[in-house]
């Protein structure tokens, strides 16, 4: 074959050409990753927008604590009114919401008085305060809090309020936590800052210990209440008396009690055997006269202080798409749980004769 027409043998690429080729491939790969990330972010944003669109409608308006047949709760739906107190008809809890403009982490109302536990933004870290509200949600008093808000209650007359905060730890599920519970007379301003200062009687005997914690007040009237006391590795239902400054144990393994409208039963969360340490509680009801316990038909973990929607129905929060949803279940152990409304927390009723 003529050497002039012989086929050429490909020569190895120069080092410069190889580097250029590697760079081109890398740029293509990075471009593909950027496009994929952009598409993924757009998809997540669209999904979030759909989630917000699926949430309950909320509009600004007038909210009071004396309008009959209303439910008031912390709105958890995404948007400009998240964490505000909102109102809905008690008969249509999933209906359109009226937002008050008042922000609360925890809330309760009775007798025309509201207690709102708020975060105060700013500085190096958030602080917290308890705000007493009148019937038109105007502040009448406020008090700085020593920790993270967790529980709040008002007596049926509205003359006494209570709140609980975590001063260390952030969950009742663990053993390393400490609480502080305060009770306030809204007429005189007298404040019992720490119920651990009350005289504690355990099984009929005076009891003093460094590990005492008190939380979850529920009122019978302006001076008598029930709460949880933990000491010695056990939790107790206690009956409290503001006049005598005493706490007396009644029953064990009771947390976050809620007194029924007729004053005869207490709903509470109970630690059950063989449950996960992260989800230990089930919802029970205790007959105060007979001390008989009844498990409800709610078999999921309930980490909330339930309220009584009426004499036979409990209302409580469970985790949901927006952070928290409200569910109901019969108090006598019958029936089954039912979703009441999405994106809500800390419910109460106005006028509040049933949400203790």
Secondary structure, 3 states (H helix, E strand, C coil): CCHHHCCCCCCCCCHHHHHHHHHHHHHHHHHHHHHHHHHHHHHHHHHHHHHHHHCCCEEECCCCCCCCCEEEEEECCCCCCCCEEEEEECCCCCCCEEEEEEECCEEEEECCEEEEEEEECCCCCCEEEEEEECCCCCEEEEEECCCEEEEEEECCCCCEEEEEEEEECCCCCCCCCEEEEEEEECCCCCEECCHHHCEEEECCEEECCCCCEEEEEEECCCCEEEEEEEECCEEEEEEEECCCCEEEEEEECCEEEEECCCCCEEEEEEECCCCCCCCCEEEEEEECCCCCEEECCCCCCCCCCCEEEECCEEEEEECCCCCCEEEEEECCCCCCCEEEECCEEEEEEECCCCCC
